[in-house]
Amino acid sequence: MNYTDQWHQAVLPTWQASFDHPFITALHDGTLPEDTFRYYLIQDHHYLTAFAALHEAIAEHLPADQAQVLLALNEGSGEDTIRDKMHAELGITATDFATTPVAPTAYAYISHMYYQLNEVNPQAAVAGLLPCYWLYAQIGAHLAKLTSPKPLYQAFFDAYASDDFTTSTNQMLDLVNQTAAASSPDVQTQMATAFKRSAVYESHFWQMAYQKERW
Ligand SMILES: Cc1ncc(CN)c(N)n1
């Protein structure tokens, strides 16, 4: 079994908690209040801004060929275009982003990823990015085919079931497995820990949005 499958096996209950979260089930059956989705999109914009910056920062510490893959991934998943359409549909503006503080869980997740880079090592930081790709690709693949009655929510699942996002996820999986294979056992353990913590934060992120968490 490759490294990422081992780490995935080790976090299965946490991973499943995201699939079963009421935010996801309500998105799927169309009952999620629009203002809850709006809250999610604004927080996720904060998260994705930091996530893109992290790709750049981590790439500076990787061997050139791996850095190139990470930078290309940062350009190419197509997520921004879909999000722009959703923001427009819900009337979310640049002012909303600027005036809405990053909520505690989003702040903690972003801080965790920077901690991996600044206090652990770039390998752990790369592993910490993976659940963001992989979990959403799996949720998209699973739920897009079940069809939400609300087109906006269906578009969310479709985006993550798309060929572009699946390809990006597979490239990220390859990058993380190659990085792990070239690392010492101690670093592999640090990578597994970073992956696990990101998976935990992914499940908490739905809850943050569901309860519209505030400071
Ligand atoms: C919190 C979070 N995790 C993952 C994804 C998918 N890139 C996302 N948009 N937001």
The ligand as a MOL file (V3000), in Angstrom:
LIG
                    3D

  0  0  0     0  0            999 V3000
M  V30 BEGIN CTAB
M  V30 COUNTS 10 10 0 0 0
M  V30 BEGIN ATOM
M  V30 1 C -11.5370 23.9700 3.5420 0
M  V30 2 C -11.3760 23.4950 2.1240 0
M  V30 3 N -10.7830 22.3190 1.9020 0
M  V30 4 C -10.6510 21.9060 0.5920 0
M  V30 5 C -11.0940 22.6170 -0.4810 0
M  V30 6 C -10.9420 22.1280 -1.8640 0
M  V30 7 N -9.8710 22.7910 -2.5210 0
M  V30 8 C -11.6890 23.8110 -0.1810 0
M  V30 9 N -12.1740 24.6210 -1.1500 0
M  V30 10 N -11.8510 24.2660 1.1380 0
M  V30 END ATOM
M  V30 BEGIN BOND
M  V30 1 1 1 2
M  V30 2 1 2 3
M  V30 3 2 2 10
M  V30 4 2 3 4
M  V30 5 1 4 5
M  V30 6 1 5 6
M  V30 7 2 5 8
M  V30 8 1 6 7
M  V30 9 1 8 9
M  V30 10 1 8 10
M  V30 END BOND
M  V30 END CTAB
M  END
